[in-house]
């Protein structure tokens, strides 16, 4: 995966049990991802600080991932395209990670629609 790093963070005001805690959602890495089912696309790696209780077992994690995707996509898509030369990405992916080398993650891929995240693939 080609990497382009953008370091930003924000508090996502989403009404979900996992985000009821005071959590910073930091965009820690971006780049091009080669996916076995969807081809080449853009990936955003996001790390919560602290990791919310129940994040990986939540039924509402899909809503959280879409909200994170739509928050960052308008700036990440053109940035990664400019930095890497990927002209027409097939998708945009959100990977929420916990831990460093050993940890957990959840990944969701979305169609790109008008510079934002469309339907989950």
Backbone as numpy.savetxt, mean C-alpha at the origin, in Angstrom:
# Nx Ny Nz CAx CAy CAz Cx Cy Cz
12.52 -6.31 -7.43 11.68 -5.14 -7.43 12.57 -3.92 -7.43
12.35 -3.02 -8.38 13.07 -1.75 -8.37 12.46 -0.88 -7.30
13.29 -0.19 -6.55 12.81 0.56 -5.40 12.95 2.06 -5.60
11.99 2.76 -5.12 12.02 4.21 -4.99 11.46 4.50 -3.63
12.21 5.15 -2.79 11.77 5.35 -1.42 11.17 6.73 -1.23
9.99 6.75 -0.64 9.34 7.98 -0.22 9.04 7.79 1.25
9.51 8.69 2.09 9.24 8.58 3.51 8.21 9.62 3.91
7.02 9.16 4.16 5.96 10.03 4.64 5.13 9.25 5.64
4.36 9.96 6.40 3.47 9.26 7.33 2.23 10.11 7.54
1.18 9.45 7.99 -0.05 10.15 8.27 -0.89 9.32 9.22
-1.87 9.96 9.81 -2.84 9.25 10.63 -4.08 9.10 9.78
-4.45 7.88 9.48 -5.59 7.61 8.62 -6.86 7.59 9.45
-7.77 8.53 9.20 -9.00 8.57 9.99 -10.06 7.63 9.41
-9.86 6.35 9.58 -10.81 5.36 9.08 -11.52 4.75 10.27
-12.82 4.65 10.17 -13.61 4.13 11.29 -13.60 2.62 11.29
-12.49 2.06 11.67 -12.33 0.61 11.75 -11.77 0.25 13.12
-12.09 -0.94 13.62 -11.55 -1.33 14.93 -10.02 -1.29 14.98
-9.33 -1.70 13.89 -7.87 -1.71 13.93 -7.30 -0.31 13.90
-8.05 0.65 13.40 -7.52 2.01 13.36 -8.09 2.87 14.46
-8.81 2.28 15.39 -9.34 3.04 16.52 -8.20 3.49 17.43
-7.07 2.82 17.32 -5.90 3.20 18.07 -5.20 4.34 17.34
-4.32 5.05 18.02 -3.56 6.14 17.43 -2.37 5.55 16.69
-2.50 5.38 15.38 -1.50 4.68 14.57 -0.99 5.61 13.47
0.33 5.62 13.25 0.92 6.30 12.11 1.11 5.26 11.02
0.63 5.56 9.83 0.77 4.66 8.68 1.86 5.25 7.80
3.07 4.68 7.87 4.22 5.23 7.17 4.47 4.50 5.84
4.53 5.27 4.77 4.91 4.73 3.48 6.43 4.60 3.51
6.92 3.36 3.56 8.35 3.14 3.76 9.09 2.77 2.48
8.37 2.36 1.44 9.04 1.98 0.20 8.03 1.94 -0.94
8.51 2.22 -2.13 7.70 2.09 -3.34 8.58 1.49 -4.42
7.95 0.96 -5.45 8.72 0.43 -6.55 7.87 -0.36 -7.51
8.52 -1.08 -8.39 7.86 -1.91 -9.39 7.81 -3.33 -8.87
6.64 -3.94 -8.97 6.43 -5.31 -8.51 6.05 -6.18 -9.70
6.69 -7.32 -9.82 6.33 -8.30 -10.84 5.47 -9.36 -10.15
4.19 -9.41 -10.51 3.23 -10.30 -9.87 2.94 -11.46 -10.81
2.90 -12.67 -10.28 2.71 -13.86 -11.11 1.37 -13.88 -11.83
0.35 -13.27 -11.26 -0.98 -13.28 -11.89 -1.31 -12.01 -12.66
-0.74 -10.88 -12.24 -1.16 -9.60 -12.80 -0.11 -8.89 -13.63
1.10 -9.43 -13.72 2.15 -8.79 -14.51 2.91 -7.74 -13.72
3.31 -6.66 -14.40 4.10 -5.61 -13.77 3.24 -4.49 -13.25
3.53 -4.03 -12.05 2.76 -2.94 -11.47 3.56 -2.19 -10.42
2.89 -1.37 -9.69 3.50 -0.52 -8.68 3.15 -1.07 -7.29
4.14 -1.11 -6.41 3.90 -1.55 -5.03 4.20 -0.42 -4.07
3.35 -0.31 -3.04 3.57 0.60 -1.93 3.68 -0.25 -0.67
4.76 -0.07 0.08 4.92 -0.77 1.35 4.64 0.22 2.47
3.72 -0.16 3.33 3.27 0.71 4.40 3.46 -0.02 5.73
4.00 0.71 6.69 4.25 0.10 8.00 3.53 0.92 9.08
2.67 0.26 9.85 1.99 0.96 10.93 2.89 1.07 12.16
2.73 2.17 12.89 3.49 2.36 14.13 2.57 2.97 15.17
2.21 2.22 16.19 2.46 0.79 16.42 1.52 -0.06 15.57
1.80 -1.36 15.52 0.93 -2.29 14.81 -0.36 -2.42 15.61
-1.50 -2.09 14.98 -2.78 -2.16 15.71 -3.12 -3.59 16.11
-3.72 -3.72 17.28 -4.19 -5.04 17.73 -5.23 -5.55 16.73
-5.09 -6.79 16.31 -6.07 -7.40 15.42 -5.96 -7.02 13.97
-4.90 -6.33 13.57 -4.76 -5.89 12.18 -4.85 -7.04 11.20
-4.11 -8.10 11.43 -4.02 -9.19 10.46 -5.19 -10.16 10.53
-6.03 -10.04 11.53 -7.20 -10.91 11.62 -8.50 -10.16 11.42
-8.41 -8.89 11.10 -9.60 -8.05 10.99 -10.42 -8.36 9.75
-11.73 -8.35 9.91 -12.62 -8.53 8.76 -12.66 -7.27 7.90
-12.27 -6.13 8.48 -12.33 -4.85 7.77 -11.01 -4.43 7.16
-10.04 -5.33 7.10 -8.73 -4.96 6.58 -8.82 -4.54 5.11
-9.76 -5.08 4.35 -9.92 -4.68 2.94 -10.26 -3.20 2.82
-11.12 -2.69 3.70 -11.48 -1.27 3.68 -10.27 -0.41 4.03
-9.47 -0.86 5.00 -8.28 -0.13 5.40 -7.27 -0.08 4.25
-7.03 -1.21 3.59 -6.08 -1.25 2.48 -6.51 -0.34 1.34
-7.79 -0.32 1.02 -8.28 0.55 -0.05 -8.12 2.02 0.34
-8.39 2.36 1.59 -8.22 3.74 2.05 -6.76 4.16 1.98
-5.84 3.29 2.41 -4.41 3.58 2.31 -4.00 3.74 0.86
-4.49 2.87 0.01 -4.15 2.93 -1.42 -4.59 4.25 -2.03
-5.82 4.64 -1.77 -6.33 5.87 -2.36 -5.69 7.12 -1.76
-5.19 7.03 -0.55 -4.48 8.16 0.05 -3.15 8.40 -0.65
-2.39 7.34 -0.87 -1.04 7.47 -1.41 -0.96 7.42 -2.94
-1.85 6.72 -3.60 -1.75 6.49 -5.04 -1.57 7.74 -5.89
-2.31 8.83 -5.65 -2.16 10.00 -6.53 -0.75 10.57 -6.59
0.04 10.41 -5.53 1.42 10.90 -5.58 2.42 9.79 -5.91
2.12 8.56 -5.50 3.05 7.45 -5.72 3.09 7.03 -7.19
1.94 6.94 -7.84 1.91 6.45 -9.23 2.81 7.29 -10.14
2.63 8.62 -10.20 3.51 9.39 -11.10 4.97 9.38 -10.66
5.21 9.33 -9.34 6.58 9.30 -8.84 7.30 8.04 -9.32
6.67 6.87 -9.12 7.30 5.61 -9.52 7.44 5.54 -11.04
6.46 6.03 -11.78 6.57 6.04 -13.24 7.76 6.88 -13.68
7.94 8.04 -13.07 9.05 8.91 -13.43 10.40 8.30 -13.05
10.48 7.70 -11.87 11.75 7.17 -11.38 12.16 5.85 -12.03
11.19 5.04 -12.45 11.52 3.70 -12.95 11.29 3.51 -14.44
10.51 4.38 -15.05 10.23 4.24 -16.47 9.07 3.31 -16.79
8.37 2.78 -15.79 7.20 1.96 -16.06 6.10 2.89 -16.58
5.67 2.65 -17.82 4.73 3.58 -18.46 3.28 3.25 -18.19
2.94 1.98 -18.27 1.54 1.57 -18.14 1.43 0.41 -17.16
1.50 0.68 -15.84 1.43 -0.41 -14.87 0.09 -1.12 -14.92
0.11 -2.43 -14.74 -1.11 -3.25 -14.77 -1.93 -3.14 -13.50
-1.31 -2.71 -12.41 -1.99 -2.67 -11.12 -1.20 -1.80 -10.16
-1.80 -1.55 -9.01 -1.09 -0.95 -7.88 -1.36 -1.86 -6.69
-0.32 -2.12 -5.92 -0.43 -3.02 -4.78 -0.11 -2.28 -3.48
-0.81 -2.67 -2.43 -0.55 -2.17 -1.09 -0.11 -3.36 -0.25
1.07 -3.22 0.35 1.58 -4.25 1.26 1.77 -3.58 2.62
0.98 -4.00 3.61 1.13 -3.51 4.98 1.99 -4.53 5.70
3.10 -4.06 6.25 4.07 -4.95 6.88 4.23 -4.63 8.35
4.59 -5.65 9.12 4.97 -5.46 10.51 6.29 -6.18 10.72
7.15 -5.60 11.50 8.45 -6.21 11.73 9.43 -5.85 10.64
10.66 -6.30 10.80 11.70 -6.01 9.83 11.90 -7.22 8.92
12.91 -8.02 9.19 13.20 -9.20 8.37 12.14 -10.28 8.61
11.82 -10.52 9.87 10.80 -11.50 10.21 9.57 -10.74 10.66
8.47 -10.98 10.02 7.25 -10.27 10.37 6.10 -10.80 9.54
5.01 -10.07 9.59 3.82 -10.46 8.83 3.51 -9.36 7.84
2.74 -9.72 6.81 2.27 -8.71 5.89 0.95 -9.14 5.30
0.24 -8.16 4.75 -0.96 -8.41 3.97 -0.81 -7.61 2.70
-1.15 -8.22 1.56 -0.97 -7.60 0.25 -2.29 -7.65 -0.49
-2.64 -6.53 -1.11 -3.82 -6.47 -1.97 -3.44 -5.71 -3.23
-3.94 -6.18 -4.38 -3.69 -5.51 -5.65 -4.99 -4.90 -6.16
-4.84 -3.75 -6.82 -5.99 -3.01 -7.34 -5.73 -2.60 -8.78
-6.80 -2.51 -9.55 -6.71 -1.89 -10.86 -6.44 -0.40 -10.64
-5.80 0.24 -11.59 -5.57 1.68 -11.51 -6.66 2.35 -12.32
-7.36 3.29 -11.69 -8.47 3.98 -12.33 -8.35 5.48 -12.04
-8.11 6.25 -13.08 -7.97 7.71 -12.95 -6.93 8.13 -11.91
-5.81 7.43 -11.88 -4.73 7.79 -10.97 -4.97 7.38 -9.54
-6.00 6.59 -9.29 -6.31 6.12 -7.94 -6.51 4.60 -8.00
-6.90 4.04 -6.88 -7.11 2.61 -6.78 -8.55 2.27 -7.14
-8.69 1.37 -8.09 -10.00 0.93 -8.52 -10.40 -0.36 -7.84
-10.92 -1.25 -8.62 -11.42 -2.53 -8.14 -10.28 -3.45 -7.69
-10.49 -4.20 -6.61 -9.52 -5.19 -6.16 -9.42 -6.28 -7.22
-8.19 -6.72 -7.47 -7.98 -7.76 -8.50 -7.95 -9.14 -7.88
